């Protein structure tokens, strides 16, 4: 199983980024996918989750209305569109899949929101 995130970077407050996570090694379309983030000195927190077919989405209160999770099962890819970014969104963002009773993580992608 492999999860590879991309799309992070440095952005000014109010800006946007789109993160991608390409998955291999399991039947992507059968599993929910989740984005987490971890800021320096803080615990990893759930950002957004999407069901296997994409019909159900859940968000942390801190990102509701600003972030959108989506997936393309034909491309084995899950996305996180992040708009109206704030300095407090600065973190390493990870995608996650729970498969066969195990949790799998990508290597993470750094998002820095700063002027």
Backbone bond lengths (Angstrom), bond angles and torsions (degrees), N, CA, C in turn:
res aa  C-N    CA-C-N  psi(-1)  N-CA   C-N-CA  omega(-1)  CA-C   N-CA-C  phi
1 X - - - 1.459 - - 1.528 108.88 -
2 X 1.300 115.49 133.32 1.461 120.07 179.43 1.527 109.40 -139.49
3 X 1.333 115.42 134.40 1.449 122.76 175.03 1.524 107.44 -125.70
4 X 1.325 116.65 127.28 1.462 120.77 -176.64 1.522 109.25 -127.54
5 X 1.340 115.11 113.10 1.463 120.68 178.78 1.526 110.82 -89.68
6 X 1.320 114.99 153.94 1.455 121.79 173.66 1.516 108.73 -155.94
7 X 1.335 115.54 168.53 1.450 120.32 174.20 1.515 115.70 105.96
8 X 1.318 117.06 -4.73 1.452 119.10 178.27 1.518 112.01 -72.25
9 X 1.327 115.27 174.33 1.452 119.67 178.95 1.507 111.50 163.27
10 X 1.328 114.76 -168.23 1.457 122.49 178.61 1.521 108.74 -99.56
11 X 1.326 116.43 129.28 1.455 120.95 -178.73 1.525 108.70 -141.04
12 X 1.316 116.39 149.33 1.465 120.77 178.32 1.525 110.36 -77.73
13 X 1.314 117.08 154.55 1.473 119.48 174.88 1.528 110.69 -53.47
14 X 1.330 114.68 137.76 1.453 120.48 -176.88 1.515 113.92 90.27
15 X 1.313 116.55 -9.81 1.454 120.96 -178.60 1.521 113.18 -82.29
16 X 1.335 114.74 -176.05 1.468 121.22 -176.48 1.522 110.49 -132.74
17 X 1.313 113.74 153.09 1.456 122.25 171.47 1.523 108.34 -145.34
18 X 1.325 115.87 153.24 1.461 120.20 171.79 1.510 109.10 -122.79
19 X 1.304 115.63 119.51 1.459 121.82 176.52 1.522 109.41 -92.06
20 X 1.333 114.67 147.45 1.461 121.35 175.70 1.524 109.28 -127.10
21 X 1.318 115.42 150.58 1.459 121.28 175.41 1.526 107.16 -138.04
22 X 1.322 115.34 112.58 1.457 121.25 179.01 1.526 108.45 -96.19
23 X 1.300 114.92 133.36 1.461 121.43 -171.49 1.526 110.59 -118.32
24 X 1.317 116.60 144.83 1.458 121.68 173.01 1.519 109.13 -146.19
25 X 1.335 115.77 159.50 1.454 120.20 174.17 1.517 115.75 100.16
26 X 1.325 117.33 -5.04 1.450 120.32 173.99 1.537 108.48 -153.43
27 X 1.318 115.46 170.60 1.463 120.30 -178.00 1.523 108.86 -78.25
28 X 1.304 114.47 92.72 1.470 122.20 -172.33 1.520 112.47 -51.73
29 X 1.328 115.92 -42.91 1.464 120.00 -173.23 1.526 113.44 -69.18
30 X 1.322 117.80 -7.37 1.458 121.46 -178.35 1.522 113.80 -94.90
31 X 1.329 117.82 -4.69 1.459 120.13 -170.95 1.520 112.42 -129.45
32 X 1.337 113.92 143.50 1.454 119.31 169.70 1.526 109.51 -66.31
33 X 1.311 115.23 155.25 1.454 121.57 178.36 1.527 109.09 -129.11
34 X 1.314 114.87 148.22 1.462 120.30 -175.62 1.524 110.60 -135.25
35 X 1.319 115.64 141.27 1.465 122.05 169.49 1.528 108.12 -103.45
36 X 1.326 115.21 133.95 1.449 122.87 173.29 1.525 108.26 -121.57
37 X 1.314 115.73 167.03 1.461 120.35 171.96 1.515 109.56 -144.29
38 X 1.322 114.57 155.10 1.457 120.67 177.51 1.512 109.24 -138.69
39 X 1.321 115.35 116.43 1.459 121.62 176.87 1.528 108.90 -89.46
40 X 1.337 117.16 157.53 1.464 120.12 179.95 1.522 111.64 -55.55
41 X 1.321 116.36 129.33 1.452 121.62 177.39 1.510 115.17 76.97
42 X 1.337 116.47 5.17 1.463 119.42 -178.07 1.522 110.15 -121.60
43 X 1.333 115.27 162.89 1.456 119.94 177.56 1.533 110.29 -77.38
44 X 1.322 114.13 156.30 1.454 119.10 176.34 1.529 108.92 -67.06
45 X 1.338 116.22 136.71 1.451 120.09 -177.79 1.522 110.74 -129.30
46 X 1.338 114.87 148.96 1.452 120.70 177.80 1.522 109.36 -73.15
47 X 1.321 115.77 134.06 1.460 121.62 178.56 1.523 110.97 -103.52
48 X 1.330 116.56 -51.26 1.460 120.63 -176.91 1.518 109.35 -159.37
49 X 1.328 114.50 151.47 1.461 121.10 -178.73 1.513 108.77 -138.49
50 X 1.341 115.71 142.72 1.456 120.63 179.64 1.526 108.54 -132.33
51 X 1.320 115.37 138.95 1.461 120.50 -179.56 1.523 110.83 -70.87
52 X 1.312 115.89 171.87 1.463 120.47 -172.67 1.532 112.86 -60.73
53 X 1.329 116.82 -38.31 1.467 120.01 -179.55 1.517 112.39 -95.56
54 X 1.320 115.59 -4.04 1.460 119.63 177.57 1.512 115.37 88.80
55 X 1.319 117.14 3.36 1.452 118.86 -175.46 1.514 114.99 -80.82
56 X 1.329 116.87 -16.16 1.455 121.30 -179.20 1.524 109.39 -125.53
57 X 1.328 115.65 130.52 1.464 121.31 -179.19 1.526 108.86 -134.54
58 X 1.311 114.84 140.32 1.462 120.88 178.02 1.520 109.06 -131.75
59 X 1.332 114.72 145.80 1.466 119.92 -176.91 1.530 111.00 -133.06
60 X 1.315 115.07 150.56 1.458 119.74 168.32 1.522 108.09 -65.97
61 X 1.319 116.34 147.31 1.463 120.21 -179.32 1.523 111.60 -57.48
62 X 1.315 116.68 -33.72 1.461 121.17 -175.57 1.524 113.26 -68.09
63 X 1.338 118.40 -16.81 1.464 119.97 -177.26 1.527 112.62 -118.99
64 X 1.318 117.91 -3.81 1.469 120.62 -179.49 1.524 110.72 -56.65
65 X 1.321 115.48 134.01 1.458 121.03 179.34 1.512 113.81 85.73
66 X 1.329 117.01 -10.59 1.474 120.49 -179.59 1.531 111.96 -116.72
67 X 1.318 117.29 -35.09 1.464 122.34 -178.02 1.531 109.62 -108.22
68 X 1.336 115.16 148.26 1.461 120.86 175.86 1.522 109.21 -134.61
69 X 1.323 115.89 125.58 1.461 120.89 175.59 1.525 108.31 -96.82
70 X 1.328 115.77 141.34 1.455 120.37 177.60 1.524 108.12 -150.10
71 X 1.313 115.56 171.25 1.460 119.51 179.80 1.514 110.00 -149.08
72 X 1.332 114.54 153.04 1.451 122.28 174.24 1.532 106.17 -124.87
73 X 1.307 115.92 101.23 1.465 119.23 -175.38 1.524 112.69 -69.31
74 X 1.308 117.06 -21.13 1.463 119.87 176.17 1.527 111.90 -73.34
75 X 1.335 115.53 -23.17 1.463 120.64 -179.15 1.530 112.50 -108.50
76 X 1.326 116.61 4.93 1.471 120.23 -178.35 1.526 111.84 51.72
77 X 1.303 115.80 43.16 1.464 120.76 -173.43 1.523 110.94 -133.13
78 X 1.317 114.85 137.58 1.461 121.54 171.66 1.526 108.07 -115.94
79 X 1.328 115.83 143.59 1.462 121.77 -174.99 1.530 110.25 -121.20
80 X 1.319 114.36 157.00 1.458 120.75 169.77 1.525 107.17 -135.25
81 X 1.320 115.66 106.03 1.470 121.11 175.52 1.517 107.67 -86.32
82 X 1.319 116.20 122.65 1.462 121.82 -176.19 1.519 109.07 -118.69
83 X 1.309 116.32 115.48 1.459 122.79 178.98 1.520 110.16 -115.17
84 X 1.319 115.44 164.47 1.476 121.83 178.30 1.528 110.54 48.92
85 X 1.297 115.17 49.31 1.465 119.69 -176.01 1.527 111.51 -65.73
86 X 1.325 113.27 146.61 1.465 121.85 -178.87 1.528 109.67 -122.31
87 X 1.313 117.42 157.43 1.478 118.81 177.01 1.523 112.67 -54.42
88 X 1.309 117.77 -33.69 1.471 120.51 -179.22 1.533 113.28 -72.31
89 X 1.333 117.31 -6.09 1.466 120.64 173.24 1.529 111.64 -83.39
90 X 1.316 117.20 -5.95 1.460 121.11 179.05 1.526 110.24 -60.76
91 X 1.323 116.20 124.30 1.467 121.38 -176.45 1.525 108.84 -177.88
92 X 1.308 114.95 170.67 1.460 120.73 165.46 1.524 106.85 -90.34
93 X 1.320 115.81 128.46 1.459 121.73 -177.54 1.533 109.10 -103.73
94 X 1.329 115.01 132.96 1.465 121.92 -177.85 1.520 110.14 -124.11
95 X 1.327 116.19 143.15 1.456 117.84 167.82 1.525 108.62 -99.91
96 X 1.309 114.39 154.52 1.456 121.84 -170.99 1.511 110.57 -141.48
97 X 1.338 114.91 142.19 1.460 120.82 173.56 1.523 108.54 -136.23
98 X 1.307 115.61 134.91 1.458 121.45 174.01 1.513 108.49 -99.77
99 X 1.334 117.05 110.47 1.463 121.43 -174.36 1.524 108.94 -130.90
100 X 1.328 116.35 125.52 1.454 119.89 176.11 1.514 113.53 58.20
101 X 1.318 116.12 34.56 1.454 120.03 178.51 1.519 114.92 81.60
102 X 1.303 116.90 3.00 1.462 121.12 178.96 1.514 109.87 -117.37
103 X 1.333 114.47 149.85 1.457 121.49 174.99 1.523 109.68 -97.72
104 X 1.317 115.74 130.54 1.456 121.21 177.82 1.526 109.00 -116.92
105 X 1.341 115.15 139.89 1.467 122.11 -176.83 1.516 110.43 -127.97
106 X 1.327 114.53 149.23 1.445 119.68 168.58 1.516 110.07 -82.38
107 X 1.330 115.19 -177.06 1.469 120.41 -177.83 1.522 112.04 -82.62
108 X 1.318 116.35 -13.85 1.455 121.67 179.23 1.519 112.58 92.15
109 X 1.328 114.45 155.13 1.461 121.05 175.86 1.530 107.55 -135.54
110 X 1.323 116.23 133.17 1.461 121.61 -174.67 1.521 110.85 -81.43
111 X 1.308 115.72 129.93 1.468 122.66 172.18 1.526 107.49 -117.47
112 X 1.319 115.80 123.97 1.459 121.31 178.70 1.517 108.64 -124.00
113 X 1.318 115.80 123.16 1.466 121.77 179.97 1.529 107.43 -111.48
114 X 1.313 115.30 110.14 1.456 119.96 -174.69 1.515 110.25 -159.11
115 X 1.323 115.22 147.43 1.457 119.40 175.11 1.523 110.52 -93.92
